[in-house]
Amino acid sequence: MDRVKDKPLRGHWRWTSIVAILCLCPQALNAHDGKPHVAHDLIYTWGMDPFVIASLTLTAGLYYLGVVFLWREARSGHGIKHWEMLSFTGGWLTLVIALVSPLHPLGEVLFSAHMTQHELLMLVAAPLLVLGRPLVAFLWALPIGWTKRLGQFSKLNWFQHAWRTITLPLVAWSVHAVALWLWHVPVLFQATLRSDVVHTSQHLCFFGSALLFWWSLIHGPRGAIGYGSAALYLFTTSL
């Protein structure tokens, strides 16, 4: 089937953007804006940060729309396997638990909840999302013109060299380790407790570097590097 014939359906990706924009309307519920700081009360408080809600909505919309287009073209289970889609779903739901559920406001008053939140982001959500092959789905969800331009950009020599370098397991491990250790410097760590913006920046650094780390282990230029090496890299970043 010619992908051009699917162009009318591709217009549906705009609905994903509209939903994401609408999600910017609710007020954020967090402990820094006059919300209760008692752990018992926070059990019933959900974190509705507009940026987080919009990002989760847009990501899920693009992924599943891309899977629909891909499977209409190549049959169900081809390009992205069923278990890979389930893996992405599990990773996405883990993000909801870590960033939207009461665990998020609890993380602002309980150190144990704070660390649980980080572990869910880096050790559960990140590898599950990477296993779901999101880049493939995203490319299928985007308009054809955008996909072609991104394809041309990815073929640039400097980009290919930079991507091969940064996705080497040792390099990705170093980036992730630096992000972890840097944000646990007392000055920066205390800043995350005082500012929502700094706290969000910390989450982005942790999660982004974790995605790079897991991508290098699973899909990187060296391929799957083996359970032993992966366990060693994981252990050293967890110290």
Secondary structure, DSSP 8 states (H G I E B T S, - for coil): --GGGGHHHHTTHHHHHHHHHHTTSS----TTTT----HHHHTT-----HHHHHHHHHHHHHHHHHHHHHHHHH-TTSSS-HHHHHHHHHHHHHHHHHHTSTHHHHTTT-HHHHHHHHHIIIIIIHHHHHHT-HHHHHHHHS-HHHHHHHHHHHTSHHHHHHHHHHTSHHHHHHHHHHHHHHHTSHHHHHHHHH-HHHHHHHHHHHHHHHHHHHHHHHTSTT----HHHHHHHHHHHH-
